[in-house]
Amino acid sequence: FVFVRIWSILDRMQNVLGDSPVFPLALLHSIFSPMQGIANALVYGCNYQVVQQYRYCLRRRGEGFGEGSEDGALDPIESSTIAIS
């Protein structure tokens, strides 16, 4: 997060404190600011539960709904137990 956002912070600080914009800093700001979405996708989309769900969906991709996978693996969501008290 810091690596992606530091360029925009520095660019904004330089714009407030400096006389004229610095092109290399503005260029880094414009390159790295849109990468925030990619960074979020990597961080939040690559945790254990999401990766397991990706694998399950890819295994079932060629099969019809209601059928199990070839290796007999269960759906991670269906096989999890939730205790309600």
Secondary structure, DSSP 4 states (H G I P E B T S, - for coil): -HHHHHHHHHHHHHHHHSSS--HHHHHHHHHHTTHHHHHHHHHHHSSHHHHHHHHHHHHHTTSPTTPPPTT-PPPHHHH------
